[in-house]
Amino acid sequence: MELRGKPTAAGRAKATRTTPPDPALERPSPPQPPEPARSAQPAEPPPPTTRVRFLRRLSRTLLAALVTAAVVVPVSAAARPRIPAPAPAALAPPTTATLDKAYTANRANAAEASRMAAAHGDRTRAAADRAMAAPSRHFLTFDGRGQGLAVEVLGDLAHADRVAVLVPGSDTTLETYGRFRAGAAALQDRLNSLDHRHGAHGTHGTHGSTSRPHTAVIAWLGYETPGTVSTTVLTTGRAEDAAPPLKRFIRELRGVVGEKAHVSLLCHSYGTVVCGRAARGLDVDDIALIGSPGTGADSVSALRTSARIWAARGADDWIVNVPHVHADLFGTTVGFGADPVSPAFGAHVFAAGIGGHSDYFKPGSVSLDNLARIVLGDTSEVSRA
């Protein structure tokens, strides 16, 4: 059996004994060269340029859009198959004599589209189409396929000598068409109220009468708008596709109202990019750019149009945060260039009040009053910013 006891003093001394130091390790280290003198304040990198800041912001935006496209789009597409709808009514370009025929044909098309959407189980689209088939609605164009296209007349187009054509921005589809139409209706109401003052002053209409002018507003959803959260909203691709049909529509409109009618193009948000692409040689009297991210042109002269160019931005419009530059990424031009309300662009800048991005046609707003005066040709009464 092993007996254990307390260690002796000799044992303790043996346990604490250390290895003698190596003289080589005790030699002093050779002297080190002195460190170079540091400046008191190191030089700061130059601040990023506007282009660099834009590219950084753009990269974040593109990443968010691509993630959304990768996650949201496939899910929504799987949850909602393509909605069936009839082909658009085959109609010749309208004239004053054929307007009623066009209205009737397009209402019938909308009614059929509503039935097909309901049979497909899409109640939202069915309700939107059904509303457009109401007897009071007047469509020059209706196409219920895909996102949908619609060109609606508010007012008496056959006798109009003051016509406004509204071009919408992103996320305008048949499902969201109601809010776009609400702006057109607010403008038509304001035109009607201002028309009475014109009549009191004895304004001559272009159709030979001495009564007040006759007005009409056209809500032109004639192109497939981009989604607000998408990569397409950052480029001119959809606008380039939309420009030819817009130019064609203005030519057809002149066939109805004549060359003497005063035609104004009122373009909102991404719709200003569309109008910028269509502006060259366009037979309109005024083009108003509201809430614009840019038109793709650097100045009014670059638009190459004889139309008078107006621009406005509400004080609370988030579009002010969009950088107004161009950048080439992966062979595609991203961004829309100069700010239309900047002095360098050269537009007639008018007041838009305190409204936000969706408030330009809000009843009672400064912007709506000014847009109505532009449509009526009362340029001296347009309040400037």
Buried (B, 14 or more C-beta within 10 A) or exposed (E): EEEEEEEEEEEEEEEEEEEEEEEEEEEEEEEEEEEEEEEEEEEEEEEEEEEEEBBEEBEEBBEEBEEBBEEEEEEEEEEEEEBBBBEBBEBEBBEEEBBEBBBBBBBBBBBBBBBBBBEBEBEEBBBBBBBBBEEEBBBBBBBBBEBBBBBBBBBEBBBBBBBBBBBBBBBBBBBBBEEBBBBBBBBBBBBEEBBEEBEEEEBEBBBEEEEBBBBBBBBBBBBBBBBEBBBBBBBBBBBBEBBEBBBEBBEBBBEBBEEEBBBBBBBBBBBBBBBBBBBEEBBBBBBBBBBBBBBBBBBBEBBEBEBBBBBBBBEEBEBBEBBBBBBEBEEEBBBBBBBBBEEEBBBBBBBBBEBBBBBBBBEEBBBBBBBBBBBBBBEEEBEEB
